[in-house]
Amino acid sequence: MFCPSRLVLARKRRGFTQKFLAEQIGIESRNIVSYEKGEQIPSAKTLQGISEALKFPLMFFESDDIELVNSNSASFRAFTKLTAGQRDSALAGGTIGVLFQEWIDKEFNLPDVSIPNLRGYDPESAAETVRAEWGLGNKPIKNMIHLLESKGVRIFSLTKESQNVDAFCFWRTKTPFIFINITKSPERCRFDAAHELAHLVLHRHGIAHGKEIEKEADRFAAAFLMPKDSIIALNAFSATLDSVVDLKKRWSVSAMALIHRLNSLGIISDWHYRQLCIQASKKGYRKAEPNGIAPESSQVLSKIIKNLHGEGLSIKKVANELNLSSVELNDLLFGLVATPLDGNGKRSESPAVRPNLRLV
């Protein structure tokens, strides 16, 4: 029953090389290579050692084959700054997110996917088109995560082992996934979410990597969060840093993002832009956001946890069903934690109806 792909997943999740894992359990690295290729099956003792070294339950390695999310299908924010190990660890976390989502889809009815395919569009035009299709007009977006979830995007937080990753996204068959680093400022998280939406919209049939692709996604994110007509209507031609800090609250973006948007639309000159950037840097606004907004979280996951709690279940029980540790799932849940109502974790005797999660 040993599953080679699950060994690959667990090892990459921990950021271990094959050699390092072998050293931890006292075997040759060529044995790990053979196990992962399916050429050799580890003994019960060796598998126990693997389980302990990687901190994955023994049963995890004896479950069904699993398809790992690969780097060719995923878009990473600041891709070039990542090491291969950091990227692989994040992708392994993404695969665990997919496993959890498959369980969710069996238990709940989530909103249908409504992400337009605008490959080939100019980023500004694409942002305007998405806003029009979603009936947003030029209004500020109150909650970026809630909006994306209402359009069928499955969103999880990045785990502690992926803190060097800002965000990444991918399509799994017809389902879009976004993973967000919530240790960043809420304004940064909103921009990262919009950036990843750009990849889902503009690069649906295969994710490309490179500076130009990332610039496209940034342009889309800026246009999506700060619509051109509304920004122009501000008449902020003589904007000061204080007025920027005041205006940014309307759009729930960072001061630097608004300064850049004012310049990209030709509202302020390059010289004016540079002066505002210098002033913002001196104030420390690149590291600490003035008049910061409240963090956003997942409405879907919150409702799921509440529903589980009502049935006397916890995330730990769900993790057990998936042969995972509760830590692996908790790290994906925006800091939300469920507590079981009773000790046995059994479902309540109610009709087997899949609840609809209403999103507002």
N, C-alpha and C positions, 0 to 999 in steps of 0.2 A: 504493500500500500504506500510505500515511500514515493513522494512526489518531488522530482528534481527541480521543477520550476519554483516551488515554494521555498526550497533551500536558497535558490538564487535571490528571490525576493527578500527573505529574511536577512541574508548576508548583506545585500545592498542597503537594506533599510538601516542597518547598524553602521554602514560605512566601512565594513571590513573588506580587506582584500582576501583572496583565497589563501594566500600564504599566512596572513595574520590569524584567520580563523583556524587554520590547521595547527598553528603554534599554540593556540588557546586550549586545544583538546588533545595535543600530543600526537598528532599524526602527520603524515607527509602531505604537502600541498597538492601533489598529484592525485591523492585520494579525493580531495574536495573537487578537483577538476572532473574526475570520473563520476562522482556522485551527481554533479550538476549536469553532466552530459547524459546521465541515465545509463552509463556503462557499468556501473557498480552500485550495489545497494549497501548502505552503511549497516554495521551490526547494531544490535539493540543498545549496546553500551556506547558506541560512537554516536548514535543518534541522540541518546540522552545527553551526551556531552555537548553536541551541537545545540540542542534545545536550551541548555543552561547558559552556554556562551552567548547565544543570540537573544536570550530572554523571550523566546517564543514558546508557547505550549507544545508539548510533544505531539499532540493530535494535529497541530497545524501542518506538520510535515507529512501527515498520513491522510490528508484530505484530497479533494479533486485537483486536477491540473488547473493552473491559473495563467492567464495571459497578462504579462506585465505591460504597463504603459511604457512606451519607448520614447527616446529623445526625438526621434524623427516626427512623431505625431504631436509633440507638446511644444508650447511656446513659453519661454521663460523671460521674465522681466530681467534686464541686465544679464543676459545669457553669457556674454563673454567673460564676466567676472567670476563665474562659478567654476569650481574644480569638477572633475569628472565624478569624484566621490560625492560631493554635495548634490550634484544634479541627480545621480543615481539614487541617492537616499530619498530625495524629494519625490522622484518618480515612483519609488517603492511605496512611499506614503500615499501617493496618488492612487496606486493600485489597491491599497487597503481601503481608501475612500470609495473606490468602485465596488469592492466587495460589500461594504456597508450599504452603499446605495442600492445594490441588488436586493439586499434584505429589506430595505425601506420600501422599494417598489412592490414587493410582494405583500406588504402589510398596509400600505397607504396609497391613496390616489393623489398624486401631485399634479400641479399645473402642467398642461401640455407645452411642449417646446415651441417657442415662437421667436426664433432668431433668423432674421432675413439673411440670405446669401448675397452679399454685395461685392463679391470679388471683382476687382478691376475698377471699382469706384475710387474717386478722389476722397481722401479721409474726411474732409469738411462736408462734402456732399453726402457721404455715407452716414455721418453723424446726423445730419438734417433729415435724411430719409428714415433712419431708425426712429428718431423722435416723432416724425410724422406718423409712421406706422403704429407706433405705440401710443399715439394720442397725447404726447407730452407738450406739444406746442413749444413755447419758449420759457416755460415755467422752470424754476429751480427744482432739482431732484431732491426730495426730502430724505430718502434713504436708498442708497445705491444697491445695497445687498438685497433688500426687500424687493426692489424693482426687478432685479435680475432673476430672483427666485420666482416671482410672479410670471416670468416669461419662460420658465422651465429650466433655467440654469441651475445645476446642482453645485452648491458652494460649501466649501469646508475651510477651516483654518489650517494653516501650516503647523506642523508639529515642532516641538522643541528642538529636534535634531535637524531642522531645516531653517534655522533662523537666519542664515546667510542668503536665503532665497526671498525675494520680494513677493513674487506671485508667479503662478503659471497656470496654463489652461490646456485643454485638449478635448477632442470629440471622441467618445466611445460609442461606436455605431452612430446612432442618431441623437445621442444625449451629450450636451455640453457640460463640462466640468470646469470650475475655477477654484483654485486654492490660494488663499490670501494670508500674508504674514500680518497678524494683528498686533504685533509688538511695535509696529510703526505708528505714526500719528494717525488719527481717524481721517484727517484730510488726505494724507498720503494713501491710506487704504482705499478711499473712494476713487482716487485717481488710478491706482493700480487696478481696481476692479474695472474701471472704464477702459483702461489700456488692454486688459485681457479680453473684454468684450470686443474691442477692435479686431483682435486676432480671430475671434470666433466668427465675426461678420465678414472681414476682409480676406481672411486666409483659410477658409473652410476646408478646401480640398488640398490639404498638405500644408504644414507649418514651415515657412521659410525662416532663416535666421540671418542676422546681419544688422548693421547700423541703420540702413535705410528702412528696413521693415519696422524696426523699433521706433524710428522717427515717425513713420506713418501711424503707428499705434498711438504715439503721444499726441499727434495732431488730432486724431479722432477723439481721444479722451478729452482734450481741451475743448474741442468743439461740442462734444456731447454734454459736458458738465457746464460749459459757459457758452451758450448759443450766441452766434455772431450778432444777430439783430439786437438782442438784449444787451450785450456788452457795448455795442455802438451807441445804443440809446442812453447809456450812462453819461455820455459826454465828458468822459474823464480825461480830456486832453491835457489838463494841468494837474494830473493826479499827484498827490503827495503820498509819502509812506503811510501817514496817519489815515488818509482817505482810503488807501488800498486796504488797510487793516479793517476799516469799517465796512467797505464794500464787499470784501471776501466772505463775510458772514452770510450774505444773501445767497451765495452759491455753494457754501460749505466746501470751499477749496482753500489751498494754502495761499499765503501772500505771494510767494514766488510764482505759483502757477498763474495767478491773476496778473501779475506784472508781465509775465511772458506772453500771456494772451493779449494784453493791451498792446504790446509791441508787435506781435505777429499780425494783428489786424490793422496796423498802421495808425493806431490811435495815439500812441506816444512814439517819439523818435528813438533812434538807437542810442543817442546820447542820453536822453531822459531815462531810457531803460537801464543803461549802465549805472546811472546815478542812483536809481531806486534799488538796484541789486546791491550796490556798495553799501547803501544805508541799511538795507535789510540784513546783510551779512554782519555789519557792525552791531546790530541789535540782537544777533543770534537767531534770526528767524529761519535760517536754514536747518537748524537743529531743534529748536523749540518753537512751536507755532503759537503766535499771539492770539488770545481770545479763541482758544481751541474748542472744537465741537465735541459732543459726546460720541463715544465709540459706537459703531454699528455692529449688529450681530445678526445671526440667522433666525428668521422667523419660522422657517420650516423645521429646523432642528429643535427649536424651543418648543414648538407644538408637539413634535414627536416625543420629546422627553416628557412633556406634561402628560401625554396620552399613555405612555409606558408607566409612568408613576401611578396613574389612575387604575391601571390593571395590576398593580403590585409588582411591576417589573423594574429593572434598572438596566443601565448601559452594561453593567457587568454581566448580566444574564444574556444580553444580546451578544456580547463579546464571546461568551462561552459557546453560544450557538455557532459562531463563526470560527471557533477554535483560535481566538485571539485573546490577548490580555486586555483588560479594561483600559489600561494606559494608552494602548494604541488607538482606541476609539475616542477616549476623552480628549486627546490632543487635537482631534479634528473638529471638536464641538464648540469652538469659540469660548471656552471656559465654562460652558454649561455642564452641570452635573446632575444626574438623576439619582434619587435614593429610593430603594425598594420599600414598599409598605409593609411587607411581611418577610419572614425569613426564608420561605421556600421558593419565592420568585415565580410562582405558577400564575398562568393567565386566569383571569376571572371567567366564570362560566357565562359567556355572552355570545350572541350570534356571530358567526364568522363573516363579518362585514368589513370591508376595507374602508376606513374613514376617509372622507375628503378633507384635505387641509385647506381651509379657506384663508387666503392671504389678502390683507388690506394694505 
